[in-house]
Amino acid sequence: MESRIEELTSQLNQTNKDKSETSRMQRSADKVACNATFQLAKSNWQRAKLEDERKAYEAQIFKLVAGYGFSSAFLSFILFISFLFSKLGKAISNPPSAGQNVKPWIISRKH
């Protein structure tokens, strides 16, 4: 009888240890998930802020160029060129690393 009590007590202690370890791991996973959710929300907020800023710049360019009486097609062209220059600036400031697959800027045609 004594040995059975000791065996059951040992099993109970092991179960409690396992439960506390599981609880600790769950808290750690919850903390990681909470941090990831926060970072995602922060990233989305920054993206929305930059999008609003881009739209404001587009509106400024449109008003500035529209004052000269240019057509809407020309204004669209100007906005497209400004977009290309912004991409070019990013490409220059962040050059690809060695071995990275890079698409050529200009695709030559065979005549």
C-alpha positions, -999 to 999 in steps of 0.1 A, spaced: 0 0 0 28 24 9 46 18 -24 13 25 -43 9 58 -25 45 68 -33 40 57 -70 8 78 -72 24 108 -55 53 105 -80 29 105 -109 10 134 -95 43 154 -91 53 145 -127 19 156 -140 21 189 -122 56 195 -136 44 188 -171 14 211 -167 36 239 -154 60 234 -184 31 234 -208 16 266 -192 50 283 -195 53 274 -231 18 286 -238 26 320 -222 57 322 -243 38 314 -275 11 340 -266 38 366 -260 54 359 -295 20 360 -311 11 393 -294 45 409 -305 39 397 -341 4 411 -341 17 444 -328 45 446 -354 19 438 -382 -4 465 -370 25 490 -368 37 480 -403 1 485 -417 -1 519 -400 32 530 -415 21 517 -450 -11 536 -448 8 567 -437 32 564 -466 3 558 -490 -14 590 -478 19 609 -482 23 596 -518 -13 606 -527 -6 641 -513 25 644 -534 6 632 -564 -20 658 -558 6 685 -554 23 675 -587 -11 674 -605 -20 709 -592 14 723 -601 15 709 -636 -22 714 -642 -16 752 -637 3 751 -670 -26 738 -690 -12 704 -698 -35 675 -707 -44 647 -683 -23 622 -703 8 644 -699 1 646 -661 -2 608 -660 31 606 -678 47 629 -653 34 609 -624 46 577 -640 81 592 -645 82 603 -608 72 568 -598 101 554 -620 126 578 -604 115 568 -569 120 531 -578 154 539 -594 164 558 -562 155 527 -541 174 504 -565 205 526 -563 204 529 -525 197 492 -521 218 474 -547 213 437 -551 237 414 -534 260 390 -553 242 360 -567 207 376 -564 185 372 -595 183 407 -611 160 416 -640 177 439 -665 165 475 -667 165 475 -705 155 445 -726 171 447 -760 152 435 -791 167 414 -818 164 429 -852 
